Amino acid sequence: MIPNKTDIPHSPYICVIGGSNIDIEGYPSGALLLGDSNPGVVKTSLGGVGRNIAENLARLGIETKFLSVVGNDAHGKRVLDHAKAIGLDMEDALIADAPTSTYLSVLDATRDMHVGIAHMDILQRLDTAYIQAHAAIINNARFCIVDTNLPEILAYLVTQYEVPFVLDTVSASKAVKAKHLLRHFHTIKPNRLEAEILSGIAIHTEKDLRKVGRYFMDQGVRQSFITMGAEGVYYKTQDAEGIITSAPVEMVSATGAGDAFVAGLVYSLCKQKETEDTVKFAIGASLMAILSEDTINPNISSHRVEAIVKDLAFTHQKL
């Protein structure tokens, strides 16, 4: 049974379970020439959906325990050292004798993806034995955030533990993994296409959105938030339903906006904000990511997000 809001234990921390990546991104100075060496820029940064969400939460001031796996290599040390520096608890992360998860992407001159290579075999080390060894951390968390990058343990986690789970669906292709598990999630955050895949309902109209929202509720999900880009965020809870849209801002980079949104969402749930304020804060957190060249805006904090929300024009349509 998924706990009601009043059933949620008042533990001081959030648990995030997911991957830790090293992201290597390159793009040419001019047109991308295939089969040749291209002058350009190569950037290396920390990534992984779970790690990004956990870092955003830590920077928002929420005590966060991150269960993950890194290699016993320089990349793994970089991930762990960074976590310690920002106050993200990775004390229980698994250090494996394998390369740290790495994602290599080559962009074209317009910064669109041309090709990517994911070396993420180490994620398979996040198995049931590791989860069982850290059951107390999971059971005592206020919320546990998971994503569909997780291997087979996703189904094991949500069926064996009763902590309120929050799901980040990550992508349309990976969202399928959660389709038969919806009743085990307290809160889900898909985009429009991912919501269509989870529900089997095509979304063309507001009526379709409401059908999807009802479908999720009927499956046992207590709260769903569907992000729709410039068209705003549709939300459905036991008590409220609507669409909130914010005024447009000039985007620097869209990378990491979804991870920041989930962090803002869970921050608001921890603070027991009203649904309208929850959506606005999550939008504000995602805007901070959009306004930064980095995947995670190093300046993100609860006070700065609240300031953005206060200054931003919102349209709220209650349904």
N, C-alpha and C positions, 0 to 999 in steps of 0.2 A: 504494500500500500504506500502511495506517495504521501508524505506528510502535508498537512495543512500548514498555513503560515504560522499558526500558533503552536504547531508541533515541532517547528524547526529548533533544534538545540542551540543554545546561545553560546556556542564555542567561539573563541576569539579569532579563529583563522579560517581561511579558505584553502581547500586542497585543489590543486590542478594536476592532472595526470596527462602527460603528452610528450612530444618530441622536442629535442634541442638540436637545432641545426647550425651549421656554418653555411652562410649564403655567399656564393661567389658570383658576382654579376659583371658582365662586360658589355660595352656598347662602342661602336666605331665613331670616329670623328666625322666621317662622311658616310657615303653609301656603303652598306655591308657587302663585301666581296666574298663570295663563297669559294672555298678551296684555296684561300690565300690568307696571308697575314694582314690584319687590319690595324692601323694605328687607332688608338682609342683610349678608353678609361676602363679599368678593372677595380671593382670595389669588393671588399670582404666585410661582412657584418654578421651579427648573431641573428638567428631566426628560429623558425619552428612555431607553429600555431600555438601550441601549449605554452612554450617558453615566452612568446610575445604577450600572451594574455597574462601570464604570471608576472612578468616584469611591469606591465601597465598597472596591474593591481597593487604591486609593491610601491610603485611611484605614486599611486593615489592614496597611499597610507593604510592599506589593508594588509594585515599580517597574512602572508601567503606561504604555504608549504608546497613545493613543486616536486612531484615524483616523476623522474625522468631517467634517461640513460645517456651517458656520454662515454667516449672512448678514453683509454689510458694513453692519451696523446696530447700534443700541444693544443689542438682545438678543444678537447675536453677540458683541459686546464683553463683555457680562456673563458669557457662558458661558466665554470664554477667560480673563478675569480671575479668575474663580472657580477654574478649573483650575490656573492658576499659583499661586494662594494656597494650595491644598491639596497641591501637589506632583504633580499629574496632568499628564503630558506630552502637550500638544496642539500641539506645535510644527509638526507636519506636517498639521494640519487644513486643509481647503480653506475659504478665505474667498470666498464667491461673491456676485455682484451680484444678490441675491435676498433675500426676507424669510427670516429665521431660522425654522426649523420651529416652529410654534405649535399648541398644543392647548387648546381652550376647552371647558370642561365646566360644565354647570348641574346642580346636585344639588337634590333635594327636601328637605323638612324633616327627613327621617330620614337624610340624607347619602347616599341612593342616587342613582345616575345617572339624570337625566331626559333630557338630550340632550347630545351632544358634537359639536364641529366640529373636524376635523383639517386644518390647512393645512401640509402636509408635502411640497409639490412639490419643495422644494430637495433632498430625498434622492436625486432622480434624478441630481443632479450627482455622486453617488458612482458613477462609471462605470468601465469597464475601463481607460481611460486613467489615471485617478487611481490605481487599484490597481496597475497596472504601474509607475507612477512611484515607488511605495512598496513594491515587491516585496521589497527587502532587509529592510525592517522586519518584514514578514510572515514571510519565510523564516527569519529568525534569532530569532523569538520562541519562548519555551518552549511556550506554548499561544496559540492565537488564538480569541477568543470572538466569535461572530457570533449574530445573531438573525433571525427571519423578518420583521422590519420592513424589512430590506434589499431593494432592488429586484432587478433581474435579476442583479446581480453576485454574489448568494449562490451560485448554481450555478457561476458562473465561478470564484469563489474556491476552493470546496472541490474542484473538479475539476482546477484548474491548480496548486495549491500543496499541498505535502506536510507542512506544519506540523500538529501535532495540533489539530484543531478541536473546540471545545466549543460546543454549540448550546443556545440558549434559545429555546423554541418560541413564546413570547409569548402566543398565543391559539389557540383551536381553529380559527378560520377561517383563520389565517395558517399554522398548522402544516402544512397541506396542501402548501405550497411546498417542504417538506423531505422529503416522503414518499418521493420517488424518489431522494433523495440520501443516505440513511442510511448507506450503506457508507463514506462519506467522513468520517464523524464519529468522533472518539475517544470523546467523552462527550456524552450528551444529558440534558436535564432538562425533561421534559414533566410536566404534571399528569395526572390520570387521564383526562380527556376528550381531551386532546391525544395521550396515549399510544394511546388507542383509535383515533383518526384516523390516526396514523402506522402502526399495526400492522394496522388493519382487524379487530381483535378486541375484542369488547365485554367489559368488566371488571365482573363481578358477584361473583366469588368469588376466594379466594386462588389457586385453580387457574388461573383466568383470568389473574391477575397473572403467574404463573410462565410461562404460555404467551407472554405479551407480552414478558417478559424474555428468553426463549429466542429469540423472533422477532427481537428487536433484535440479539442476539448472532449469529444466523445471517446477518443482513444485514451484519455487519462492525463493529457498534458494540462498543467494548471495555467501556464502562461506561454503564449507564443508571440514572437516579435518578428515580423517579416520586413526585411529591409528592401527598398525598391528604388534605390538611387535618388534621382532628383524628385521622384514622386513621393518620397517620404518613407515613413515607417508605419506599417499597419500593426496594431496590437490587439490581442484578445486575451482577457483574463476572465475569471469567474464573475467579476463585477463590472467590467468595463470593456468597451470596444471602440476603436476609432483609428484615425489616420492623422499623424503629426508630420508636418513638412516644415523645413527650415528655409530661411533665405539662402540663396546660393553664395558660395565663397569661391575665391580664386584658388584652384587646386595646385599644389606643388607636386604632390605624389599621392596616388591612391593606395600605395602599398601600406598594409598594416591598419587600414581604417576599420576593417571588420574585427580584427583582434582588439582594437581599442574600444569598439562599440560593446563587445561582450564584457570587457573589463568594466566599462562604465555601467553596464546593466547590472552586473553582480555587485559592484560597489553600492548601487542604489538599493538593491534588494537587502544588502546588509544594513543599510541605514534606514530601511523600511520606508522609503519614499513612496508617495502616491504614484500610481501608474503614469500619469501625465508627466510628473517630474522625473520619473525613472527614464522614460523615453527621451526627454529633453537632455538629461545629463549624459545618456549614452550617445546621443547625437553630438553633443558638445565634445565628448572624449574622442569620437571618430574625427571630428573636425580638427582637433589638435594634431592628429596623425596626418591628415590631409595637408596641413599647413607646414609640414616638416619634410625635408628631404630624406630623413632617416625613417626606417620602418616604425620605430618607437620614438616619439617626440621626447627628447631628454628633459624638456621643461614641463612635461605634463604633471599636474598635481590637482587635487580636488578643488583647491581655491581658484586655480586658473581655469578649470573647466566650468566652475560655477560662474566665473566672470564672463566667459564666452556665452554661456546660456542666458545670463542676464541681459547681455547686449544684443543677442540675436533675435530676429523677428521670426516667430513661429505661427503657423496656421494649424489649428486643431479642429478636426471634423469628428464629432462624436457620432457613432453609429448605433 
